[in-house]
Amino acid sequence: NAQGSNETIFGVESTLGGSYLVLRKIPTVGWSALYTVEINATDNGSPPMSTLTSFTVHVYLLDPCLLRCGLHSFCDRSTRKCTCNAGFTGADCQTPINLL
């Protein structure tokens, strides 16, 4: 694929001809992804009727650091390790330190 072109993820075509479904990934940058779904359906009527529709699906990817470390920490994105903020401890930095 050329830089910036849509990548076909998969496609299915009817053995009866005329009908198909295609999923393409649209190039994006960052924590999201765009996909285009194209559907062409043809019936067995006389004369055959067909319809073509497509739509775009926007998928937001969750930041793994946010899910792993919680709100009371800093996540090193290269190592995916959490460093707890002052006053918190634990694997997910959700346990307050008792300062009594």
N, C-alpha and C positions, 0 to 999 in steps of 0.2 A: 504494500500500500504506500502511496505517496504521503509525504508529511502533510497532516491536516485533512486527510480524506477520511470518510466514514468506513469503519471496519465492519464487515459482515460477520456477525457472531454465529448465526445459523439461518438456514432457510429450508422450508419444506414445500414441495410441489406435489399437487394431486396427480395420481397416475391416470385420472380421467381427463386431465388437461384443464387449463384455465384458472384453477385455484392455487393460491400459494400464500405463504406466510414468511416474512423476512424480518429479522431483528438485526439492526445495525447500531454500533456504538459510535457516537459523535465525539470527536476529540475534545477534551476539557482539561482544565488545570485546576488543581486544588482538591478540596474535600467533597466534590460532587461528580456525578457522571450523568450523561444524557444518552438515551437510547431512542431510536426511532423504530416503531413497529408498523409494518406495512402489511395489509391483508387484502387479498383479492379473492373474492368468492364467486363461483359460477354454479348455478343450479342445473338440474337436468330437464328443465321445462322446454317447451317448444313454442317459440324460439327460446334458447337459453338466455337467462337474465344474469347479469353480473354486477358486482359493486366493488369499488376500490376505495379503501380508506387507509389513512395512516395517522398516527398520533405520536407525540413525544412524551417519554417518561423521564422525569428528572429525579434522580436518586441522590440523596444526601448521605455521604459516608460519615459515620461517627468517628470522632477523634479518639483513638485507642488510649491516649494518655488521660483524657478526661474520664473515661470509663474505669480505668485501672487505678488512678491515684486519688480520685475524689476532689473535693473543693478546697481542702486544707493542705495543699502540697504543690510542689513544682515537679513537673515531669521532664526529664532529659529525653528529648525525642530520639536521639541516636541510640541510647541504651534502653529506653522504655522503663527506667527505674525512677521511683518516686523519692523525693526529698521532702519530708514533712516540714510544714511551717512551725515556728515556735509555738509550743503549747499543745502540739498534737503528736501522736505516735501510732504505730500499727502498720500493717501491710498496705492499707488503703488510706492511712492518715486520718481516720475518722474517730480515733480514740483520744479524748482530751487527757492531758497529763494533769494529775491532781497536784496542785501547787501548795497544798496545806503544810 
